[in-house]
Amino acid sequence: MKKIASLLLTLTLAFSLCVPALAADEPDDWAHAEVDGAIGNGLVPEDLQGNYQAPITRAEFCRLVVQLMRRTYAEDFIEFIEENGGFTVSFTDTNDREILAAAQLGIVNGVGDGKFNPDGSITRQEAAVMLKRAANILELTPTVALTFYDADEFASWAAEGILFTSALIDPFSRFPVMGGTGSMRTINDETAAVFSPHGLYTRQQAMCTMMRIYDNWLLKNTDPDEYHDMFGFG
């Protein structure tokens, strides 16, 4: 009887330790639907489907953006590059073909001294700039940018990317590709979004933003008239 009780206690403790781990491997509530959509539309490689709250690495971002390009720009994306001049970009710390492909299109750059730093993290303002470059390749059209309370914190090289991604609206969810992380009351008692440019860009944020760009591309290519009429441009 004591052995059975001991076994049950062991199993109970083991189960209680496993549950938080399983729960932690799910996207946050606000991201769940779009992460599921990104996975369902083939935008997320299987081995990136987890650890959603972790900061995304530069290499992981390249894998997501190259997968986005496979689903939109060219299915055989890396082969497409090789057939159109090949890889002319190289780094001393990586020869990963998906990183080189993203760099070849000008979506990502190195960090200097010929290096890419594949394991480095990405700030939100860096993400905005790279997402703008991807959206420009797909010829997507922004509307009216958000006003951000912390705009004075934007780096000069990032401001255009932040304004672009906040003005590129998902035609289905109506979320901007990159919105704010919260809001503040201005001195005029108006509400302005907070962008948090120096905050780290997470896996789930990356998946949501890729989904929003994909939705833009999808409607633009399946019903261009509706795409251009929806937000009053074109």
N, CA and C of each residue as an Amber inpcrd file, in Angstrom:
protein
   702
   0.8330000  -1.2070000   0.0000000   0.0000000   0.0000000   0.0000000
   0.8680000   1.2570000   0.0000000   1.9480000   1.1970000   0.8180000
   2.8480000   2.3360000   0.8760000   3.5320000   2.5550000  -0.4730000
   3.8630000   1.4150000  -1.1490000   4.5100000   1.5280000  -2.4510000
   3.5750000   2.1800000  -3.4710000   2.3010000   1.7890000  -3.4280000
   1.3140000   2.3620000  -4.3490000   1.1320000   3.8450000  -4.0830000
   1.0280000   4.1950000  -2.7930000   0.8690000   5.6100000  -2.4310000
   2.0780000   6.4210000  -2.8690000   3.2620000   5.8220000  -2.6950000
   4.4930000   6.5100000  -3.0980000   4.5370000   6.7110000  -4.6020000
   4.0930000   5.6780000  -5.3450000   4.0750000   5.7750000  -6.7990000
   3.1090000   6.8520000  -7.2690000   1.9190000   6.8830000  -6.6590000
   0.9260000   7.8940000  -7.0230000   1.4440000   9.2940000  -6.7390000
   2.1200000   9.4530000  -5.6030000   2.6750000  10.7590000  -5.2570000
   3.7270000  11.1710000  -6.2800000   4.5630000  10.2120000  -6.6920000
   5.6060000  10.5050000  -7.6820000   4.9940000  10.9390000  -9.0080000
   3.9560000  10.1990000  -9.4390000   3.2900000  10.5330000 -10.6960000
   2.6200000  11.8950000 -10.6280000   2.0030000  12.1910000  -9.4740000
   1.3410000  13.4850000  -9.2970000   2.3410000  14.6270000  -9.3870000
   3.4880000  14.4490000  -8.7210000   4.5190000  15.4910000  -8.7610000
   5.0690000  15.6480000 -10.1640000   5.2690000  14.5370000 -10.8560000
   5.7960000  14.6000000 -12.2190000   4.8290000  15.3270000 -13.1320000
   3.5390000  15.0190000 -12.9890000   2.5280000  15.6730000 -13.8200000
   2.4660000  17.1660000 -13.5380000   2.5510000  17.5160000 -12.2510000
   2.4680000  18.9370000 -11.8960000   3.6590000  19.7050000 -12.4240000
   4.8050000  19.0390000 -12.5620000   5.9760000  19.7030000 -13.1160000
   5.8680000  19.8380000 -14.6260000   5.1830000  18.8990000 -15.2710000
   5.0600000  18.9280000 -16.7300000   4.0550000  19.9570000 -17.2170000
   2.9900000  20.1820000 -16.4940000   1.9220000  21.0630000 -16.9600000
   2.3960000  22.4830000 -17.2570000   3.1530000  23.1430000 -16.3390000
   3.6280000  24.4800000 -16.6660000   4.4920000  24.5050000 -17.9080000
   5.3060000  23.4610000 -18.1270000   6.1610000  23.4260000 -19.3040000
   5.3240000  23.3820000 -20.5720000   4.2580000  22.5690000 -20.5440000
   3.3870000  22.5000000 -21.7050000   2.6810000  23.8300000 -21.9320000
   2.2000000  24.4490000 -20.8550000   1.4980000  25.7200000 -20.9880000
   2.4200000  26.8080000 -21.5180000   3.6940000  26.7670000 -21.0760000
   4.6500000  27.7850000 -21.4910000   5.0010000  27.6580000 -22.9590000
   4.7180000  26.5110000 -23.5640000   5.0460000  26.2960000 -24.9660000
   3.9090000  26.6930000 -25.8910000   2.9270000  27.4140000 -25.3840000
   1.8370000  27.9460000 -26.1870000   2.0300000  29.4550000 -26.3640000
   1.5580000  30.0220000 -27.4890000   1.6190000  31.4740000 -27.6440000
   0.7410000  32.1600000 -26.6000000   1.0080000  33.4210000 -26.3150000
   0.1300000  34.2000000 -25.4560000  -1.2450000  34.3210000 -26.1170000
  -2.2660000  34.6010000 -25.3160000  -3.6400000  34.6410000 -25.8260000
  -3.7890000  35.5950000 -27.0150000  -3.1610000  36.7750000 -26.9140000
  -3.3340000  37.7720000 -27.9760000  -2.7300000  37.2940000 -29.3050000
  -1.7620000  36.3830000 -29.2320000  -1.0430000  35.9480000 -30.4310000
  -1.5310000  34.6190000 -30.9840000  -2.3440000  33.9120000 -30.2020000
  -2.6410000  32.5090000 -30.5230000  -3.2510000  32.3400000 -31.9160000
  -4.2640000  33.1170000 -32.2500000  -4.9580000  32.9270000 -33.5240000
  -4.0300000  33.1890000 -34.7100000  -3.2260000  34.2470000 -34.6110000
  -2.3560000  34.5740000 -35.7380000  -1.1800000  33.6080000 -35.8460000
  -0.6620000  33.1500000 -34.7190000   0.3940000  32.1390000 -34.7710000
  -0.1510000  30.8620000 -35.4080000  -1.3600000  30.4610000 -35.0060000
  -1.9870000  29.2860000 -35.6210000  -2.1750000  29.5140000 -37.1270000
  -2.5790000  30.7300000 -37.4960000  -2.7530000  31.0430000 -38.9040000
  -1.4450000  30.9720000 -39.6700000  -0.3810000  31.4810000 -39.0620000
   0.9280000  31.4380000 -39.7140000   1.3910000  29.9990000 -39.9120000
   1.1800000  29.1750000 -38.8900000   1.5530000  27.7640000 -39.0150000
   0.6960000  27.0840000 -40.0740000  -0.6110000  27.3400000 -40.0330000
  -1.5280000  26.7220000 -40.9980000  -1.2580000  27.1200000 -42.4340000
  -0.6900000  28.3020000 -42.6430000  -0.3830000  28.7650000 -43.9890000
   1.0510000  28.4610000 -44.4070000   1.7180000  27.6330000 -43.6220000
   3.0460000  27.1830000 -44.0030000   4.1290000  28.2340000 -43.8690000
   3.9440000  29.2010000 -42.9530000   4.9160000  30.2770000 -42.7900000
   5.9500000  30.0060000 -41.6970000   5.7280000  28.9440000 -40.9070000
   6.5980000  28.6870000 -39.7550000   7.1910000  27.2890000 -39.8520000
   8.5060000  27.1730000 -40.0250000   9.1330000  25.8410000 -40.0170000
   8.8070000  25.0960000 -38.7280000   8.6790000  23.7850000 -38.8220000
   8.2050000  22.9830000 -37.6870000   9.0680000  23.1590000 -36.4490000
  10.3890000  23.2610000 -36.6110000  11.2440000  23.3400000 -35.4350000
  11.2270000  24.7140000 -34.7660000  10.5350000  25.6810000 -35.3550000
  10.3560000  26.9830000 -34.7190000   8.9980000  27.0970000 -34.0300000
   8.2180000  26.0230000 -34.0810000   6.8700000  26.0500000 -33.5070000
   6.9350000  25.7190000 -32.0150000   7.3340000  26.6970000 -31.2340000
   7.4720000  26.5400000 -29.7930000   8.3170000  27.6660000 -29.2380000
   8.4260000  27.7140000 -27.9160000   9.2590000  28.7300000 -27.2700000
   8.8660000  30.1250000 -27.7630000   7.5660000  30.3630000 -27.8230000
   7.0240000  31.5210000 -28.5290000   7.3720000  32.8650000 -27.8940000
   7.5510000  32.8940000 -26.5870000   7.8090000  34.1640000 -25.9100000
   9.2910000  34.5540000 -25.9330000  10.1400000  33.6670000 -26.4140000
  11.5760000  33.9360000 -26.4190000  11.9260000  34.9770000 -27.4820000
  12.9360000  35.7910000 -27.2250000  13.4250000  36.6920000 -28.2730000
  13.8700000  35.8790000 -29.4900000  13.4890000  36.3180000 -30.6680000
  13.8850000  35.6120000 -31.8750000  15.3230000  35.9790000 -32.2180000
  16.0770000  35.0220000 -32.7260000  17.4460000  35.3130000 -33.1400000
  17.4530000  35.8270000 -34.5740000  18.5800000  36.3930000 -34.9570000
  18.6990000  36.9150000 -36.3180000  18.6030000  35.7830000 -37.3440000
  19.1580000  34.6260000 -37.0180000  19.0580000  33.4870000 -37.9270000
  17.6200000  32.9970000 -38.0410000  16.9030000  32.9300000 -36.9140000
  15.5080000  32.4750000 -36.9370000  14.6380000  33.4430000 -37.7230000
  14.8890000  34.7430000 -37.5760000  14.1380000  35.7150000 -38.3660000
  14.3500000  35.4680000 -39.8530000  15.5810000  35.2020000 -40.2460000
  15.8620000  34.9370000 -41.6590000  15.0900000  33.7230000 -42.1550000
  15.0040000  32.6970000 -41.3190000  14.2640000  31.5050000 -41.7210000
  12.7850000  31.8250000 -41.9280000  12.2130000  32.6530000 -41.0480000
  10.8080000  33.0190000 -41.2050000  10.5890000  33.8760000 -42.4490000
  11.4670000  34.8540000 -42.6640000  11.2430000  35.7540000 -43.7970000
  11.4900000  35.0320000 -45.1280000  12.4360000  34.0910000 -45.1470000
  12.6520000  33.3050000 -46.3630000  11.4570000  32.3950000 -46.6200000
  10.8790000  31.8390000 -45.5480000   9.6730000  31.0220000 -45.7260000
   8.5140000  31.8770000 -46.2380000   8.3960000  33.1070000 -45.7450000
   7.3870000  34.0330000 -46.2730000   7.5970000  34.2490000 -47.7630000
   8.8390000  34.4260000 -48.1750000   9.1270000  34.6400000 -49.5940000
   8.8270000  33.4000000 -50.4250000   9.0450000  32.2340000 -49.8330000
   8.6800000  30.9990000 -50.5500000   7.1760000  30.9360000 -50.8060000
   6.3880000  31.4180000 -49.8530000   4.9260000  31.3430000 -49.9600000
   4.3470000  32.4770000 -50.8140000   5.1650000  33.4450000 -51.1620000
   4.6580000  34.6180000 -51.8860000   5.4510000  34.8900000 -53.1610000
   6.7120000  35.1560000 -53.0020000   7.5500000  35.6440000 -54.1010000
   7.9510000  34.5470000 -55.0720000   8.4290000  33.4370000 -54.5610000
   8.8540000  32.3140000 -55.3990000   8.9460000  31.0660000 -54.5400000
   8.2650000  30.0100000 -54.9680000   8.2370000  28.7900000 -54.1600000
   9.6380000  28.2130000 -53.9840000  10.3860000  28.1330000 -55.0870000
  11.7740000  27.6640000 -55.0120000  12.6710000  28.8810000 -54.8480000
  12.5850000  29.5070000 -53.6740000  13.1540000  30.8330000 -53.4740000
  14.6680000  30.8500000 -53.5970000  15.3440000  29.9270000 -52.9210000
  16.8020000  29.9050000 -52.9780000  17.2690000  29.5220000 -54.3800000
  16.5620000  28.5860000 -55.0160000  16.8850000  28.2250000 -56.3910000
  16.6630000  29.4260000 -57.3190000  15.6410000  30.2170000 -57.0200000
  15.3620000  31.4250000 -57.8020000  16.5600000  32.3810000 -57.7430000
  17.1290000  32.5480000 -56.5550000  18.2960000  33.4200000 -56.4070000
  19.4840000  32.8540000 -57.1750000  19.6920000  31.5560000 -57.0700000
  20.8340000  30.9390000 -57.7390000  20.7300000  31.0520000 -59.2620000
  19.5030000  31.0650000 -59.7600000  19.3030000  31.1710000 -61.2020000
  19.3220000  32.6160000 -61.7020000  19.3470000  33.5700000 -60.7630000
  19.3450000  34.9820000 -61.1340000  20.5460000  35.7190000 -60.5390000
  21.7120000  35.1800000 -60.8280000  22.9390000  35.8420000 -60.3940000
  23.6340000  35.1700000 -59.2280000  22.9090000  34.3300000 -58.4740000
  23.5120000  33.6120000 -57.3630000  23.7720000  34.4870000 -56.1500000
  24.4420000  33.9070000 -55.1800000  24.7350000  34.6070000 -53.9310000
  26.0160000  35.4350000 -54.0850000  25.8740000  36.7250000 -53.8960000
  27.0390000  37.6120000 -53.9290000  27.3650000  38.1490000 -52.5460000
  26.5300000  37.8130000 -51.5480000  26.7350000  38.2450000 -50.1650000
  27.3380000  37.0900000 -49.3720000  28.2820000  37.3820000 -48.5170000
  28.8520000  36.3450000 -47.6610000  29.2050000  36.9470000 -46.3040000
  29.2880000  36.0760000 -45.3000000  29.6600000  36.4760000 -43.9460000
  30.7140000  35.5100000 -43.4250000  31.5410000  35.9890000 -42.5340000
  32.6150000  35.1410000 -42.0040000  32.1400000  34.2120000 -40.9010000
  30.9680000  34.4790000 -40.3090000  30.5030000  33.6700000 -39.1770000
  29.3070000  32.7950000 -39.5060000  28.9100000  32.7230000 -40.7720000
  27.8220000  31.8210000 -41.1590000  27.8340000  31.6220000 -42.6700000
  27.4560000  30.4220000 -43.0760000  27.2290000  30.1560000 -44.5010000
  25.8270000  29.5930000 -44.7070000  24.9480000  29.8490000 -43.7350000
  23.5540000  29.3970000 -43.8030000  22.8840000  30.0170000 -45.0380000
  22.3480000  29.1540000 -45.8960000  21.8010000  29.6410000 -47.1710000
  20.5620000  30.5040000 -46.9890000  19.7930000  30.2930000 -45.9280000
  18.6080000  31.1280000 -45.7250000  19.0060000  32.5170000 -45.2420000
  20.0610000  32.5990000 -44.4230000  20.5790000  33.9090000 -44.0370000
  21.1230000  34.6210000 -45.2680000  21.8830000  33.9020000 -46.0830000
  22.4510000  34.5070000 -47.2840000  21.3570000  34.9330000 -48.2560000
  20.2620000  34.1570000 -48.3280000  19.1550000  34.5100000 -49.2130000
  18.4780000  35.7970000 -48.7540000  18.2320000  35.9150000 -47.4370000
  17.6080000  37.1310000 -46.9080000  18.5220000  38.3350000 -47.1180000
  19.8280000  38.1150000 -46.9810000  20.7770000  39.2040000 -47.2010000
  20.8810000  39.5560000 -48.6830000  20.7850000  38.5590000 -49.5330000
  20.8740000  38.7970000 -50.9670000  19.7630000  39.7250000 -51.4510000
  18.5930000  39.5920000 -50.8640000  17.4740000  40.4690000 -51.2260000
  17.5370000  41.8180000 -50.5170000  18.4930000  41.9850000 -49.6200000
  18.6110000  43.2520000 -48.9080000  17.6630000  43.3820000 -47.7340000
  17.0410000  42.2780000 -47.3170000  16.1140000  42.3370000 -46.1830000
  16.8930000  42.4600000 -44.8780000  18.0260000  41.7690000 -44.7940000
  18.8790000  41.8450000 -43.6010000  20.2730000  42.2780000 -44.0190000
  20.9990000  42.8310000 -43.0720000  22.3870000  43.2200000 -43.2820000
  23.2530000  42.5730000 -42.2140000  24.5650000  42.6760000 -42.4040000
  25.4810000  42.2080000 -41.3890000  25.6200000  43.2160000 -40.2660000
  26.4590000  42.8820000 -39.2880000  26.6580000  43.7530000 -38.1260000
  27.9970000  44.4620000 -38.1800000  28.7390000  44.2630000 -39.2660000
  30.0500000  44.8880000 -39.4110000  31.1750000  43.8810000 -39.3520000
  32.3160000  44.2570000 -39.9010000  33.4980000  43.3860000 -39.9300000
  33.2230000  42.0610000 -40.6310000  32.2890000  42.0710000 -41.5950000
  31.9870000  40.8680000 -42.3620000  31.1780000  39.8240000 -41.6270000
  30.6400000  40.2010000 -40.4570000  29.9000000  39.2260000 -39.6430000
  28.3970000  39.4730000 -39.7080000  27.6530000  38.3880000 -39.4280000
  26.1920000  38.4910000 -39.3780000  25.6440000  38.3890000 -37.9580000
  26.3160000  37.6740000 -37.0790000  25.8570000  37.4370000 -35.7020000
  24.5230000  36.6910000 -35.6990000  24.4950000  35.4580000 -36.2150000
  23.2270000  34.7270000 -36.3600000  22.4780000  34.4820000 -35.0550000
  23.1920000  34.3900000 -33.9330000  22.5400000  34.0980000 -32.6600000
  22.1400000  35.3550000 -31.8970000  22.4130000  36.5250000 -32.4580000
  22.0440000  37.7720000 -31.8000000  20.5400000  37.9960000 -31.8190000
  20.0510000  38.8030000 -30.9140000  18.6200000  39.1200000 -30.8440000
  18.3080000  40.3390000 -31.7210000  17.0220000  40.6580000 -31.8370000
  16.5510000  41.7330000 -32.7050000  15.6670000  42.6660000 -31.8860000
  15.8850000  43.9580000 -32.0110000  14.9890000  44.9140000 -31.3680000
  13.7750000  45.1490000 -32.2520000  12.7470000  45.7280000 -31.6670000
  11.5190000  45.9760000 -32.4290000  11.7600000  46.9600000 -33.5760000
  12.6040000  47.9470000 -33.3620000  12.8450000  48.8860000 -34.4570000
  13.6690000  48.2360000 -35.5780000  14.5670000  47.3240000 -35.2300000
  15.2790000  46.5850000 -36.2650000  14.3080000  45.7130000 -37.0590000
  13.3810000  45.0750000 -36.3500000  12.3830000  44.2380000 -37.0190000
  11.5440000  45.0590000 -37.9880000  11.1390000  46.2600000 -37.5670000
  10.3140000  47.1100000 -38.4310000  11.0220000  47.4320000 -39.7390000
  12.2950000  47.7290000 -39.6550000  13.0610000  48.0460000 -40.8620000
  13.1340000  46.8410000 -41.7910000  13.4040000  45.6670000 -41.2440000
  13.5200000  44.4670000 -42.0760000  12.1700000  44.0620000 -42.6710000
  11.1030000  44.2230000 -41.8990000   9.7670000  43.8990000 -42.4160000
   9.3640000  44.8600000 -43.5320000   9.7470000  46.1160000 -43.4100000
   9.4630000  47.0790000 -44.4840000  10.1500000  46.6470000 -45.7720000
  11.3930000  46.1980000 -45.6700000  12.1080000  45.7600000 -46.8690000
  11.4120000  44.5710000 -47.5180000  10.9310000  43.6280000 -46.6930000
  10.2140000  42.4730000 -47.2380000   8.9140000  42.9140000 -47.9040000
   8.1720000  43.8140000 -47.2470000   6.9040000  44.2930000 -47.8040000
   7.1230000  45.0730000 -49.0920000   8.2230000  45.8080000 -49.1840000
   8.5230000  46.5530000 -50.4070000   8.7730000  45.6080000 -51.5750000
   9.4450000  44.4970000 -51.3260000   9.6810000  43.5100000 -52.3840000
   8.3510000  42.9810000 -52.9130000   7.3760000  42.8160000 -52.0040000
   6.0580000  42.3100000 -52.3930000   5.1240000  43.4160000 -52.8890000
   5.6430000  44.6570000 -52.9240000   4.9010000  45.8140000 -53.4450000
   3.5900000  46.0410000 -52.6920000   3.6760000  46.0000000 -51.3780000
   2.5010000  46.2260000 -50.5440000   2.3710000  47.7160000 -50.2150000
   1.1460000  48.1450000 -49.9860000   0.8550000  49.5710000 -49.8560000
   0.4010000  49.9260000 -48.4440000   1.1010000  50.8460000 -47.7710000
   0.6700000  51.2890000 -46.4420000  -0.4040000  52.3610000 -46.5320000
  -1.0590000  52.6410000 -45.4210000  -2.0740000  53.6970000 -45.3840000
  -1.5750000  54.8090000 -44.4580000  -2.2710000  55.0600000 -43.3620000
  -1.9060000  56.1510000 -42.4620000  -1.1880000  55.5880000 -41.2370000
   0.0120000  56.1050000 -40.9770000   0.8200000  55.5950000 -39.8740000
   0.2480000  56.0100000 -38.5250000   0.5300000  55.2010000 -37.5160000
   0.1460000  55.5320000 -36.1490000   1.0250000  56.6600000 -35.6030000
   0.5240000  57.3250000 -34.5970000   1.3230000  58.3100000 -33.8670000
   1.8330000  57.6420000 -32.5930000   3.1380000  57.6920000 -32.3890000
   3.7310000  57.0090000 -31.2480000   4.2320000  58.0030000 -30.2060000
   3.9130000  57.7140000 -28.9720000   4.2970000  58.5640000 -27.8460000
   5.8100000  58.6210000 -27.6820000   6.4830000  57.5190000 -28.0010000
   7.9270000  57.4390000 -27.8000000   8.7190000  57.6130000 -29.1010000
   8.1570000  58.3700000 -30.0430000   8.8120000  58.5660000 -31.3380000
  10.1970000  59.1810000 -31.2090000  10.4200000  59.9640000 -30.1430000
  11.7410000  60.5730000 -29.9640000  12.8130000  59.5430000 -29.6130000
  12.4050000  58.3060000 -29.3370000  13.3640000  57.2440000 -29.0430000
  13.7420000  56.4430000 -30.2870000  13.0570000  56.7100000 -31.4150000
  13.3600000  55.9660000 -32.6320000  14.7410000  56.3670000 -33.1480000
  15.5350000  55.3930000 -33.5670000  16.7770000  55.7000000 -34.2590000
  16.4330000  56.3330000 -35.6130000  17.2790000  57.2060000 -36.0890000
  16.9960000  57.9010000 -37.3510000  16.8500000  56.9230000 -38.5120000
  17.6210000  55.8380000 -38.4780000  17.5680000  54.8560000 -39.5530000
  16.3340000  53.9480000 -39.4670000  15.6130000  53.9990000 -38.3190000
  14.4790000  53.0970000 -38.1060000  13.1280000  53.7800000 -38.2480000
  13.0920000  55.1090000 -38.1810000  11.8070000  55.8180000 -38.1300000
  10.9180000  55.4900000 -39.3280000  11.4870000  55.4720000 -40.5140000
  10.6840000  55.2030000 -41.7110000  10.0970000  53.7930000 -41.6750000
  10.8930000  52.8220000 -41.2220000  10.4050000  51.4510000 -41.1450000
   9.2870000  51.2990000 -40.1300000   9.4100000  51.9840000 -39.0000000
   8.3690000  51.9140000 -37.9690000   7.0700000  52.5270000 -38.4790000
   7.1670000  53.6890000 -39.1080000   5.9570000  54.3370000 -39.6220000
   5.3210000  53.5040000 -40.7290000   6.1490000  52.8730000 -41.5690000
   5.6180000  52.0360000 -42.6480000   4.8720000  50.8330000 -42.0870000
   5.5080000  50.1070000 -41.1690000   4.8810000  48.8860000 -40.6630000
   3.6540000  49.1800000 -39.8060000   3.5890000  50.3670000 -39.2180000
   2.3920000  50.7180000 -38.4520000   1.2570000  51.1580000 -39.3740000
   1.6000000  51.4860000 -40.6230000   0.5850000  51.9320000 -41.5860000
   0.1840000  50.8320000 -42.5600000   0.8610000  49.6820000 -42.5010000
   0.5000000  48.5460000 -43.3500000  -0.4640000  47.6670000 -42.5640000
  -1.7230000  47.6690000 -42.9890000  -2.8040000  47.0580000 -42.2120000
  -3.1820000  45.6970000 -42.7810000  -3.3090000  44.7170000 -41.9110000
  -3.8080000  43.4010000 -42.3210000  -5.2600000  43.5690000 -42.7560000
  -5.5930000  43.2410000 -44.0020000  -6.9640000  43.4690000 -44.4860000
  -8.0080000  42.5820000 -43.8310000  -7.5910000  41.5150000 -43.1700000
  -8.5380000  40.6080000 -42.5350000  -8.6950000  40.8870000 -41.0400000
  -7.5800000  40.9830000 -40.3290000  -7.6620000  41.2420000 -38.8890000
  -7.7560000  42.7250000 -38.5740000  -7.3420000  43.5670000 -39.5340000
  -7.2710000  45.0330000 -39.3790000  -6.2080000  45.4630000 -38.3610000
  -5.2790000  44.5910000 -38.0390000  -4.1540000  44.9740000 -37.1960000
  -3.0380000  45.5270000 -38.0680000  -2.3060000  46.5480000 -37.5980000
  -1.1010000  46.9570000 -38.3200000  -0.0560000  45.8570000 -38.2370000
   0.8140000  45.7950000 -39.2250000   1.8740000  44.7920000 -39.1960000
   2.6570000  44.8970000 -37.8920000   3.0270000  46.0990000 -37.5070000
   3.6110000  46.3260000 -36.1790000   2.9120000  47.5180000 -35.5450000
   2.1510000  47.2620000 -34.5110000   1.4860000  48.3300000 -33.7750000
   2.2700000  48.6680000 -32.5220000   1.5880000  49.1700000 -31.5380000
   2.2480000  49.5310000 -30.2990000   2.2510000  48.4080000 -29.2810000
   3.0060000  48.6230000 -28.2250000   3.0420000  47.6710000 -27.1160000
   2.1530000  48.1290000 -25.9690000   1.5180000  49.2850000 -26.1280000
   0.6520000  49.8650000 -25.1100000   0.2740000  51.2660000 -25.5490000
  -0.2690000  52.0660000 -24.6380000  -0.6500000  53.4290000 -24.9760000
  -0.4070000  54.3500000 -23.7910000  -0.2990000  55.6460000 -24.1050000
  -0.0700000  56.6680000 -23.0860000  -0.9720000  57.8620000 -23.3740000
  -1.2990000  58.6060000 -22.3360000  -2.0250000  59.8560000 -22.4950000
  -1.0380000  60.9920000 -22.7300000  -1.2690000  61.7850000 -23.7710000
  -0.3930000  62.9100000 -24.0490000  -0.7950000  64.0930000 -23.1780000
  -0.0060000  65.1720000 -23.2410000  -0.3100000  66.3650000 -22.4500000
  -1.5940000  67.0310000 -22.9280000  -2.0190000  66.6920000 -24.1640000
  -3.2750000  67.2120000 -24.7010000  -4.4480000  66.2810000 -24.4210000
  -4.2230000  65.3100000 -23.5240000  -5.2320000  64.3340000 -23.1400000
  -5.6980000  63.4960000 -24.3300000  -4.7650000  63.2150000 -25.2340000
  -5.0310000  62.3260000 -26.3460000  -4.2820000  61.0170000 -26.0930000
  -4.7230000  59.9820000 -26.7620000  -4.0850000  58.6820000 -26.5960000
  -3.0990000  58.4440000 -27.7320000  -1.8960000  58.0640000 -27.3770000
  -0.8840000  57.7350000 -28.3820000  -0.2910000  56.3730000 -28.0510000
  -0.0210000  55.6010000 -29.0830000   0.5530000  54.2760000 -28.8930000
   2.0180000  54.3860000 -28.4800000   2.4890000  53.3740000 -27.7630000
   3.8970000  53.2570000 -27.3920000   4.4910000  52.1300000 -28.2220000
   5.5790000  52.3980000 -28.9320000   6.1590000  51.3860000 -29.8250000
   7.2330000  50.5430000 -29.1350000   7.9330000  51.0990000 -28.1780000
   9.0330000  50.3930000 -27.4910000  10.1110000  49.9400000 -28.4830000
  10.7680000  50.8920000 -29.1390000  11.7050000  50.5390000 -30.2110000
  12.8750000  49.6760000 -29.7680000  13.2780000  49.7900000 -28.4950000
  14.4370000  49.0460000 -28.0150000  14.0540000  47.7120000 -27.3760000
  12.7490000  47.4330000 -27.2960000  12.3110000  46.1470000 -26.7740000
  12.6900000  45.0230000 -27.7200000  12.8770000  43.8190000 -27.1850000
  13.2570000  42.6870000 -28.0190000  12.0480000  42.1450000 -28.7790000
  12.2970000  41.7020000 -29.9690000  11.2930000  41.1450000 -30.8710000
  11.2270000  39.6380000 -30.6150000  10.0360000  39.1240000 -30.3100000
   9.9020000  37.7240000 -29.9190000   9.4720000  36.8460000 -31.0860000
   9.5770000  35.5490000 -30.8710000   9.1340000  34.6030000 -31.8980000
   7.6640000  34.8050000 -32.2490000   6.8010000  34.9200000 -31.2330000
   5.3730000  35.0480000 -31.5380000   5.0680000  36.3720000 -32.2310000
   5.7640000  37.4440000 -31.8690000   5.5770000  38.7030000 -32.5810000
   5.9980000  38.5640000 -34.0420000   7.1130000  37.8820000 -34.2660000
   7.5910000  37.6780000 -35.6300000   6.5770000  36.8890000 -36.4550000
   6.0110000  35.8420000 -35.8700000   5.0470000  35.0250000 -36.6000000
   3.7900000  35.8140000 -36.9200000   3.3250000  36.6280000 -35.9680000
   2.1390000  37.4560000 -36.2140000   2.3930000  38.4640000 -37.3350000
   3.5650000  39.0940000 -37.3210000   3.8380000  40.1050000 -38.3430000
   4.0160000  39.4600000 -39.7170000   4.6080000  38.2800000 -39.7710000
   4.7090000  37.5760000 -41.0510000   3.3170000  37.2310000 -41.5770000
   2.4100000  36.8310000 -40.6720000   1.0520000  36.5070000 -41.0800000
   0.3490000  37.7380000 -41.6500000   0.5650000  38.8910000 -41.0460000
  -0.0920000  40.1180000 -41.4950000   0.4260000  40.5590000 -42.8650000
   1.7220000  40.3760000 -43.0970000   2.2630000  40.6750000 -44.4280000
   1.6970000  39.6820000 -45.4420000   1.6370000  38.4150000 -45.0590000
   1.0930000  37.3900000 -45.9560000  -0.3550000  37.6970000 -46.3220000
  -1.1670000  38.1230000 -45.3530000  -2.5630000  38.4700000 -45.6330000
  -2.6510000  39.6030000 -46.6480000  -1.7860000  40.5980000 -46.5140000
  -1.7540000  41.6870000 -47.4860000  -1.4500000  41.1570000 -48.8830000
  -0.4180000  40.3420000 -48.9600000  -0.0400000  39.7840000 -50.2580000
  -1.1650000  38.9320000 -50.8400000  -1.8110000  38.1320000 -49.9900000
  -2.8490000  37.2210000 -50.4480000  -4.0130000  37.9750000 -51.0720000
  -4.5300000  38.9990000 -50.3770000  -5.6560000  39.7480000 -50.9240000
  -5.2360000  40.5510000 -52.1480000  -4.0520000  41.1230000 -52.1160000
  -3.5490000  41.9000000 -53.2540000  -3.4870000  41.0570000 -54.5230000
  -3.1540000  39.7680000 -54.3620000  -2.9970000  38.9080000 -55.5230000
  -4.2640000  38.1550000 -55.9170000  -5.1950000  37.9900000 -54.9840000
  -6.4370000  37.2910000 -55.3210000  -7.5510000  38.2630000 -55.6920000
  -7.5420000  39.4640000 -55.1220000  -8.5680000  40.4580000 -55.4310000
  -7.9560000  41.8560000 -55.3330000  -7.1410000  42.2290000 -56.3270000
  -6.4260000  43.5100000 -56.2530000  -7.3410000  44.7190000 -56.1400000
  -8.5190000  44.6690000 -56.7590000  -9.4350000  45.8090000 -56.6650000
  -9.9000000  46.0150000 -55.2280000 -10.2680000  44.9110000 -54.5640000
 -10.6990000  45.0290000 -53.1720000  -9.5470000  45.4920000 -52.2930000
  -8.3520000  44.9780000 -52.5750000  -7.1790000  45.3590000 -51.7870000
  -6.9450000  46.8680000 -51.8670000  -7.0280000  47.4170000 -53.0540000
  -6.7410000  48.8430000 -53.2220000  -7.9120000  49.7310000 -52.8070000
  -9.1250000  49.1850000 -52.8070000 -10.2780000  49.9760000 -52.3860000
 -10.5040000  49.9370000 -50.8860000 -10.0250000  48.8800000 -50.2310000
 -10.3850000  48.6330000 -48.8300000 -10.0150000  49.7890000 -47.9190000
  -8.8230000  50.3450000 -48.1260000  -8.3630000  51.4090000 -47.2350000
  -8.3040000  52.7610000 -47.9280000  -8.9310000  52.8500000 -49.0900000
  -9.0610000  54.1550000 -49.7430000  -7.8540000  54.5810000 -50.5420000
  -7.0300000  53.6290000 -50.9710000  -5.9350000  54.0260000 -51.8580000
  -6.0600000  53.3100000 -53.1890000  -5.4870000  53.8980000 -54.2110000
  -5.4690000  53.2770000 -55.5330000  -6.7680000  53.4580000 -56.2880000
